[in-house]
């Protein structure tokens, strides 16, 4: 399995409703892209203060690397990804992506 971790530095002007809708669009990908086992999201709750401005995030668990790779180019993911990038502070600089094997 692959755990796909995405940390977000969202624009300060985003409302709570906009943020919720954005993250719900990520969760909805589970229904249309094969190989997604689970999607979770939420705010950073670490007391360490080492978030570097990345205070929201989500994780997607995939069956395997092939499922993750298919997700990356799937048109629904591409559309959601574009929406995420336009919602972050600094575009791609407002994202941190880290994948690892489970």
C-alpha positions as CSV (number, residue, x, y, z in Angstrom):
1,X,0.0,0.0,0.0
2,X,1.0,3.6,-0.6
3,X,0.2,6.5,1.8
4,X,0.0,9.7,-0.2
5,X,0.4,12.7,2.2
6,X,-0.5,16.2,1.1
7,X,0.1,19.2,3.3
8,X,-1.5,22.5,2.3
9,X,-0.8,26.2,3.0
10,X,-4.2,27.5,2.0
11,X,-4.9,31.1,1.2
12,X,-5.9,33.1,4.4
13,X,-8.9,34.5,2.5
14,X,-10.6,31.0,2.2
15,X,-13.7,30.6,4.3
16,X,-14.3,27.5,6.3
17,X,-17.0,26.5,3.9
18,X,-14.7,26.9,0.9
19,X,-12.0,24.8,2.7
20,X,-14.6,22.1,3.5
21,X,-15.8,22.0,-0.1
22,X,-12.2,21.7,-1.4
23,X,-11.4,18.8,0.9
24,X,-14.7,17.1,0.3
25,X,-13.8,17.1,-3.4
26,X,-10.7,15.1,-2.5
27,X,-12.7,12.6,-0.5
28,X,-15.2,12.3,-3.5
29,X,-12.3,11.0,-5.6
30,X,-12.6,7.7,-3.8
31,X,-15.9,7.0,-5.5
32,X,-14.6,7.6,-9.0
33,X,-10.9,6.4,-9.0
34,X,-10.2,2.7,-8.5
35,X,-7.6,1.7,-6.0
36,X,-8.2,4.3,-3.4
37,X,-8.8,2.6,0.0
38,X,-9.2,5.6,2.3
39,X,-9.1,9.4,2.3
40,X,-8.7,11.4,5.5
41,X,-8.2,15.1,6.0
42,X,-7.9,17.7,8.8
43,X,-6.0,20.5,10.4
44,X,-2.6,20.2,11.9
45,X,-3.0,19.5,15.6
46,X,0.7,19.1,16.5
47,X,1.8,21.2,19.5
48,X,5.3,21.5,18.2
49,X,4.8,24.6,16.1
50,X,6.9,23.1,13.2
51,X,4.2,23.2,10.5
52,X,5.9,25.9,8.4
53,X,2.5,27.4,7.5
54,X,1.2,24.0,6.3
55,X,-1.8,23.9,8.7
56,X,-4.2,21.7,6.7
57,X,-3.7,18.4,4.9
58,X,-5.0,15.1,3.7
59,X,-3.8,11.5,3.2
60,X,-4.9,9.0,0.6
61,X,-4.3,5.3,1.0
62,X,-3.8,3.4,-2.2
63,X,-3.8,-0.4,-2.8
64,X,-0.5,-0.1,-4.5
65,X,1.9,2.1,-6.5
66,X,0.0,1.4,-9.7
67,X,-3.2,2.7,-8.2
68,X,-1.5,5.8,-7.1
69,X,0.1,6.3,-10.5
70,X,-3.3,6.0,-12.2
71,X,-4.8,8.5,-9.7
72,X,-2.1,11.0,-10.6
73,X,-3.2,11.2,-14.2
74,X,-6.9,10.6,-13.8
75,X,-8.9,13.5,-15.2
76,X,-11.0,13.9,-12.0
77,X,-7.8,14.1,-9.9
78,X,-6.2,16.6,-12.3
79,X,-9.3,18.9,-12.0
80,X,-9.3,18.7,-8.2
81,X,-5.5,19.2,-8.2
82,X,-5.8,22.4,-10.2
83,X,-8.5,23.6,-7.8
84,X,-6.1,22.8,-4.9
85,X,-3.2,24.6,-6.4
86,X,-5.3,27.7,-7.1
87,X,-6.4,27.7,-3.5
88,X,-2.9,27.6,-1.9
89,X,-0.7,30.4,-0.9
90,X,2.0,30.5,-3.6
91,X,0.5,27.9,-6.0
92,X,2.7,24.8,-6.1
93,X,4.9,26.3,-3.3
94,X,1.8,26.0,-1.1
95,X,1.8,22.2,-1.3
96,X,4.0,19.5,0.2
97,X,3.6,16.0,-1.1
98,X,5.2,12.9,0.5
99,X,4.4,9.3,-0.4
100,X,5.6,6.2,1.4
101,X,5.0,2.5,1.4
102,X,2.9,1.0,4.2
